[in-house]
Amino acid sequence: MAGIRNGEWFVVGGAVRDAMLGRPVNDIDLVVRNVRLERLEEFLSKRGSVAVVGRSFGVLKFRPKGVKGEIDIAWPRTERAGGSGAYRDFEISTDATLPLEDDLARRDFTINAMALNLADGRLVDPFGGRADLERKVIRAVGEPDLRLAEDYSRMLRGIRFSCELGFEIEASTWQAICRLMPRIDDTRRRDDGEEERIVPFEVIAKEWIKAATADPVRCLQLYESSGALPRLVPELALMSGCKQSPNHHSEGDAWTHTKMAVTALASPEFAEFFPGQRPSAETFFATLFHDIAKPLTARERDGKITFYGHSEVGATLAKKIANRLKLSNYAKGGIDPDRLSWLLHMHLFPNMVQLDEVRRTTLVKHFLSDRAAGRELLHLAFADASASVPEGGRPDLSTLRRLVDTLGELERQLAEQAENPAKAVTGNDVMAATGIGPGPDIGRILDLVREAQLRGEIKTPEDAKKFLREVHPKK
């Protein structure tokens, strides 16, 4: 086997795809031919740090000097699936002299089965990946059923690429996804007798969250039409046919409403309502689940349909589902089951709040104490209201609009108070103005002061003193 000089170096996979699409290239994988592993390790160690993560597989992790990220460097390899459909059930064979085309033939989709020769810039594209990029198509390498059956998680990966890139899934590949999707729930018996999933929920969570982040509407459409959704969340099936009162929901049943709500997250109206903001994956799941308990709480009497308690029941159910699916396990954007539960519990509040009566401290608590959670609650409320079409009318977002305006004003007031801490009213101020001693009454009065400040009734120290004398005159 030749040394470094006669070696062939190729960038492979997603880095080639993203570079050709003009997208940011975050992860770089290299395949090197005709170089001994020991020689390659010696060559790289002079230029950075090297870790051998799979000596029998010919895999190195290289961190160049002065660079934060790592580069995966491997020999060409072939894989033979174990037949279970598990994403790690492969018999791997590496050979530094193996033709690069054999390495590319093992990959999932044509757009990921290209390589760039670093010596001459030549594109190696044995399966038509470039043409599929131009056509904006996701297509399996080789026979789709065989390729997807090697690793069932590839079905969700194909859907994720469709969402991230805005590509259509080629017909035969899509048909294979739909045929094989029932296998996404397959299990097997381990050597120790315990049962395990073929595709772990951690892998499913990663693919689903990434797809939902990229395009929530396309994500829902593909998960539903492929059969993934009823497999992963069978609780949603009851929403189809769950009638709603037409005077409030002329759009149809609870599932129709839910799909319309998800669609609203990607609407021009959302962009206008929340300039510069994007819904998170957590908002997607909250919107998907926000009425999941309506079938469980539905009651009909004298022609009137009610769903009393569906927020509370749904909050408990959503947390259970999130834990079951391990949605929190995705390190780069996992879903917090507790916050998801809180969003469902609170989802009616923004569109029903009586702004002339509610305490401003309550608004701060729900929307501004944790800005990210508050923003998600507003986004969820927008989606819910946008999909609620009263009979003969249009969705009513007037309360939500007033709430957003009020929160904007509260944010400005909080910023001003933070910039002028000397204006803050303290417990000592309360005792001096009222004559009362230390005790629980001090905290109660400070809460009243904070509320008055947020309502704009206290703007100066003089205002504060006057307010305190009125609240608790000295005896």
C-alpha positions in Angstrom: 0.0 0.0 0.0 1.4 3.4 -1.0 2.3 6.3 1.4 0.7 9.7 1.8 1.9 11.0 -1.5 0.0 8.4 -3.5 -3.1 8.6 -1.3 -6.4 9.7 -2.6 -8.4 12.1 -0.4 -12.1 12.7 -0.8 -14.7 14.8 1.0 -17.8 12.7 1.2 -21.5 12.8 2.1 -23.4 15.7 3.6 -20.5 18.2 3.3 -20.5 17.8 -0.5 -24.3 18.0 -0.7 -24.4 21.2 1.4 -21.6 22.9 -0.4 -23.3 22.2 -3.7 -26.5 23.7 -2.3 -24.7 26.8 -0.9 -25.6 25.8 2.7 -23.3 26.1 5.7 -21.0 23.1 6.0 -20.8 22.0 9.6 -19.5 18.5 9.6 -16.7 17.3 7.2 -16.1 13.6 6.6 -13.1 12.4 4.6 -12.4 9.1 2.9 -8.8 8.3 2.2 -7.6 5.5 -0.1 -4.2 3.8 -0.5 -2.8 5.0 2.8 -1.9 2.7 5.7 -3.7 3.6 8.9 -0.5 3.9 10.9 1.0 6.2 8.2 -2.2 8.3 8.1 -2.2 8.6 11.9 1.5 9.7 11.9 0.9 12.2 9.1 -2.1 13.8 10.9 -0.6 13.9 14.4 2.0 16.4 13.1 -0.8 18.7 12.1 -3.2 18.3 15.0 -4.7 15.8 17.5 -5.7 12.4 16.3 -8.0 9.8 18.0 -8.5 6.3 16.7 -12.1 5.5 17.3 -12.3 2.3 15.3 -9.0 0.8 14.4 -10.6 -2.3 12.9 -12.9 0.0 10.9 -10.1 2.4 9.8 -11.7 5.4 11.4 -9.9 8.5 12.8 -11.1 11.7 14.4 -8.8 14.6 13.5 -8.7 18.1 15.1 -6.4 20.4 13.1 -4.3 22.8 15.1 -6.2 26.0 15.8 -9.5 24.6 14.8 -12.4 23.8 17.2 -14.3 21.2 15.2 -13.3 17.6 14.4 -13.0 15.9 11.0 -13.9 12.2 10.6 -11.4 10.4 8.4 -12.0 6.8 7.3 -10.9 4.2 4.8 -13.5 3.2 2.2 -15.8 0.5 3.6 -18.7 -1.7 2.7 -21.6 -2.7 5.0 -23.7 -5.8 5.2 -27.0 -5.3 7.1 -27.7 -7.8 9.9 -31.3 -8.0 8.7 -33.0 -6.5 11.9 -33.4 -3.0 10.5 -31.5 -1.5 13.4 -29.3 1.5 12.6 -26.2 -0.1 14.1 -26.7 -3.7 13.0 -24.2 -3.7 10.2 -21.2 -5.9 9.5 -18.5 -3.5 8.3 -15.6 -4.3 6.1 -12.8 -1.7 5.4 -10.2 -1.8 2.8 -7.9 1.1 1.9 -7.7 -0.1 -1.7 -11.5 -0.5 -2.1 -12.9 1.6 -5.0 -14.6 4.7 -3.7 -17.8 3.9 -5.6 -18.2 0.8 -3.4 -18.1 3.0 -0.3 -20.7 5.4 -1.8 -22.9 2.5 -2.7 -23.6 1.8 0.9 -25.1 5.2 1.7 -28.7 6.1 2.1 -29.8 8.7 -0.4 -28.2 9.7 -3.7 -27.6 13.3 -2.5 -25.5 11.9 0.3 -23.6 9.4 -2.0 -21.3 11.9 -3.7 -17.6 12.6 -3.1 -15.2 15.4 -4.1 -11.6 14.6 -5.0 -9.4 17.0 -3.1 -6.6 16.7 -5.6 -8.4 17.8 -8.7 -11.8 18.9 -7.6 -13.5 16.1 -9.6 -17.0 15.1 -8.4 -17.6 11.4 -8.0 -21.3 10.8 -8.5 -22.1 7.2 -9.4 -25.8 7.4 -8.5 -27.0 10.7 -9.9 -26.9 12.8 -6.7 -26.1 16.0 -8.5 -29.1 15.6 -10.8 -31.3 14.9 -7.8 -30.1 18.1 -6.1 -31.0 20.0 -9.2 -34.4 18.2 -9.4 -34.8 18.8 -5.6 -35.6 15.1 -5.0 -34.8 12.7 -2.2 -34.1 9.3 -3.7 -32.7 6.1 -2.1 -29.5 4.6 -3.4 -30.4 1.4 -5.2 -33.6 -0.5 -4.5 -35.6 1.6 -2.0 -37.1 -1.2 0.0 -33.8 -3.0 0.5 -31.9 0.2 1.3 -34.5 1.4 3.9 -34.9 -2.1 5.4 -31.2 -2.1 6.2 -31.9 0.7 8.7 -35.5 1.7 9.4 -34.5 5.1 10.8 -33.6 6.0 7.3 -37.3 6.5 6.6 -37.5 9.3 9.2 -34.1 10.6 7.9 -35.6 10.9 4.4 -38.5 12.9 5.8 -36.2 15.1 7.7 -34.1 15.9 4.6 -37.4 16.7 2.8 -38.2 19.2 5.5 -34.8 20.7 5.8 -34.1 21.1 2.1 -37.7 21.6 0.8 -37.2 18.6 -1.5 -39.9 16.1 -2.7 -39.4 12.4 -1.9 -39.1 10.4 -5.1 -42.2 8.2 -5.8 -40.6 4.8 -5.4 -38.7 5.9 -2.3 -41.9 7.4 -0.8 -43.8 4.2 -1.5 -41.2 2.2 0.2 -41.3 4.5 3.3 -45.1 4.1 3.5 -44.8 0.3 3.1 -42.1 -0.1 5.7 -43.2 2.5 8.3 -45.1 -0.1 10.4 -41.7 -1.5 11.1 -40.6 1.7 13.0 -42.1 0.1 16.1 -40.3 -3.3 15.7 -38.6 -4.8 18.7 -36.2 -7.7 19.3 -35.0 -9.8 22.2 -31.5 -9.2 23.4 -29.1 -11.9 24.5 -30.0 -11.1 28.1 -33.6 -11.7 27.4 -34.7 -8.1 27.6 -36.8 -6.6 24.8 -35.5 -3.5 23.0 -36.6 -1.3 20.1 -35.1 -1.8 16.7 -35.1 2.0 16.3 -34.6 3.6 19.7 -36.8 6.5 20.6 -33.7 8.7 21.0 -33.1 8.3 17.3 -36.7 9.0 16.5 -36.7 12.1 18.7 -33.6 13.5 17.0 -35.1 13.1 13.5 -38.6 14.3 14.4 -37.3 17.4 16.3 -35.0 18.4 13.4 -37.7 18.0 10.9 -40.2 20.0 12.9 -37.7 22.7 13.5 -37.0 23.0 9.7 -40.6 22.9 8.5 -43.4 22.1 10.9 -46.2 22.0 8.3 -44.3 19.6 5.9 -43.2 17.6 8.9 -46.8 17.0 10.1 -48.0 16.2 6.6 -45.2 13.6 5.9 -45.5 12.0 9.4 -49.2 11.7 9.0 -49.3 10.4 5.4 -46.4 8.0 5.8 -48.1 6.4 8.8 -45.4 7.4 11.3 -47.7 9.6 13.3 -50.3 7.0 14.3 -47.5 4.6 15.1 -45.6 7.0 17.4 -48.6 8.8 19.0 -51.7 6.6 18.7 -53.4 8.9 21.2 -53.9 11.5 18.4 -56.1 9.1 16.4 -59.1 9.8 18.6 -59.1 13.5 17.5 -60.4 12.6 14.0 -64.1 12.7 14.2 -64.1 14.5 17.6 -66.9 17.0 16.9 -66.6 20.6 18.1 -69.3 23.3 18.5 -69.7 24.9 15.1 -70.4 28.3 16.6 -66.8 28.3 17.8 -65.2 25.8 15.5 -66.8 25.8 12.1 -63.5 24.5 10.6 -64.4 20.9 11.6 -63.3 18.3 14.1 -60.5 18.5 16.6 -57.9 17.0 14.2 -58.8 19.4 11.4 -58.4 22.2 13.9 -55.0 20.9 15.0 -53.6 20.6 11.5 -54.8 24.1 10.8 -53.1 25.3 13.9 -49.8 23.8 12.9 -50.2 25.3 9.5 -50.6 28.7 11.1 -47.1 28.4 12.6 -45.6 28.8 9.1 -48.1 31.4 7.8 -47.4 34.9 6.6 -49.8 36.1 9.3 -47.5 34.5 11.9 -44.5 36.4 10.5 -46.5 39.6 10.6 -47.7 39.0 14.1 -44.3 38.1 15.5 -41.7 39.9 13.3 -38.3 38.2 13.3 -39.5 35.2 15.3 -39.8 31.5 14.4 -41.7 28.8 16.2 -39.6 26.3 18.1 -39.9 22.5 17.9 -41.3 22.7 21.4 -44.1 25.0 20.1 -44.7 22.5 17.2 -45.3 19.6 19.7 -47.4 21.8 22.0 -49.6 22.8 19.0 -49.8 19.2 17.9 -50.9 18.0 21.4 -52.8 21.1 22.6 -56.3 19.5 22.1 -55.2 15.9 22.5 -57.5 15.5 25.5 -60.7 16.8 23.8 -61.9 13.3 22.9 -61.4 12.3 26.5 -63.3 15.2 28.0 -66.0 15.8 25.4 -69.5 16.1 26.7 -72.7 16.9 24.7 -75.9 18.2 26.2 -78.8 19.9 24.6 -76.7 20.3 21.4 -73.9 22.0 23.2 -70.4 20.4 23.1 -68.0 21.1 26.0 -64.4 20.0 26.8 -64.1 21.0 30.4 -60.7 20.2 31.8 -59.1 19.3 28.5 -56.1 21.6 29.2 -55.3 19.9 32.5 -55.9 16.4 31.2 -53.9 17.2 28.0 -51.0 18.6 30.0 -50.6 15.3 31.9 -51.0 13.3 28.7 -48.5 15.3 26.7 -45.9 15.0 29.5 -46.4 11.2 29.4 -46.0 11.1 25.7 -42.9 13.3 25.7 -41.3 11.0 28.3 -42.3 7.9 26.3 -40.8 9.2 23.1 -37.7 10.5 25.0 -38.1 13.9 23.3 -35.9 15.5 25.9 -32.9 13.3 24.9 -31.9 15.2 21.8 -29.0 17.2 23.1 -29.2 20.0 20.5 -32.8 20.9 21.0 -34.7 18.5 23.1 -38.3 19.0 24.3 -38.7 19.7 28.1 -41.7 17.5 29.2 -42.5 19.8 32.1 -42.5 22.9 29.9 -44.6 21.1 27.2 -47.0 20.2 30.0 -47.1 23.8 31.2 -47.8 25.1 27.7 -50.8 22.8 27.3 -52.1 23.7 30.8 -51.9 27.4 29.9 -52.8 27.4 26.2 -56.2 29.0 26.7 -55.0 31.8 28.9 -53.6 34.2 26.3 -56.8 34.3 24.2 -59.2 34.5 27.2 -57.3 36.8 29.7 -59.2 39.8 30.9 -56.5 42.4 30.4 -58.3 45.1 32.2 -58.5 43.0 35.3 -55.5 40.7 35.4 -52.6 41.6 37.6 -49.5 42.8 35.7 -47.3 40.7 38.0 -49.2 37.7 36.7 -48.4 38.6 33.1 -44.8 39.1 34.1 -44.8 35.7 35.8 -46.3 33.8 32.8 -44.6 35.6 29.9 -41.6 37.5 31.0 -39.9 35.7 33.8 -38.9 33.0 31.3 -38.9 34.8 28.0 -38.5 31.7 25.8 -41.4 29.9 27.5 -43.6 33.0 27.3 -42.8 33.4 23.6 -43.7 29.8 23.0 -47.0 30.2 24.8 -47.9 33.3 22.7 -47.0 31.3 19.5 -49.2 28.4 20.6 -52.0 30.8 21.4 -51.7 32.4 17.9 -51.9 29.0 16.3 -54.9 28.0 18.3 -56.8 31.2 17.7 -55.9 31.2 14.0 -57.4 27.8 13.6 -60.6 28.6 15.5 -63.2 29.8 13.0 -66.5 30.9 14.4 -69.6 30.2 12.4 -70.0 32.9 9.8 -66.9 34.8 11.0 -63.2 35.0 11.1 -60.6 34.0 13.7 -60.5 36.5 16.6 -56.9 37.5 17.6 -57.9 40.8 19.2 -57.2 39.8 22.8 -53.9 38.2 21.8 -52.9 41.4 20.0 -53.7 43.5 23.1 -51.8 41.1 25.2 -48.7 41.3 23.0 -48.9 45.1 23.1 -49.2 45.1 26.8 -46.3 42.7 27.2 -44.2 45.0 25.1 -45.0 47.9 27.4 -44.2 45.8 30.4 -40.9 44.9 28.9 -40.0 48.5 28.5 -41.0 49.3 32.1 -38.9 46.4 33.4 -35.9 47.6 31.4 -36.3 51.1 32.7 -36.5 49.8 36.3 -33.4 47.7 35.8 -31.5 50.8 34.5 -32.6 52.8 37.6 -32.2 50.5 40.6 -32.2 53.6 42.9 -35.9 54.0 42.2 -36.7 50.5 43.5 -38.9 50.5 46.6 -37.4 48.4 49.4 -38.7 46.9 52.6 -37.0 49.7 54.6 -38.9 52.3 52.4 -42.2 50.5 53.3 -41.4 50.5 57.0 -40.4 54.2 57.0 -43.5 55.3 55.1 -46.1 53.1 57.0 -44.6 52.7 60.4 -45.1 48.9 60.4 -42.3 46.5 61.5 -40.7 43.5 59.8 -43.1 40.8 58.9 -45.3 39.3 56.1 -47.1 42.5 55.6 -43.9 44.0 54.1 -43.9 41.4 51.3 -47.6 41.9 50.6 -47.2 45.7 50.3 -44.1 45.3 48.1 -46.2 43.2 45.8 -48.8 46.0 45.6 -46.1 48.5 44.8 -44.7 46.3 42.0 -48.2 45.9 40.6 -48.7 49.7 40.7 -45.3 50.3 39.0 -46.1 47.9 36.2 -49.5 49.7 35.7 -47.7 53.0 35.4 -49.2 54.3 38.6 -45.8 54.7 40.3 -43.1 56.5 38.3 -41.2 58.5 40.9 -40.1 58.1 44.5 -42.7 60.7 45.4 -45.4 58.5 43.7 -44.2 55.6 45.8 -44.3 57.4 49.1 -47.8 58.7 48.3 -48.9 55.2 47.3 -47.5 53.7 50.5 -49.3 56.2 52.7 -52.5 55.4 51.0 -52.1 51.7 51.3 -51.1 51.8 54.9 -51.4 55.2 56.6 -49.2 55.7 59.7 -51.1 55.5 62.9 
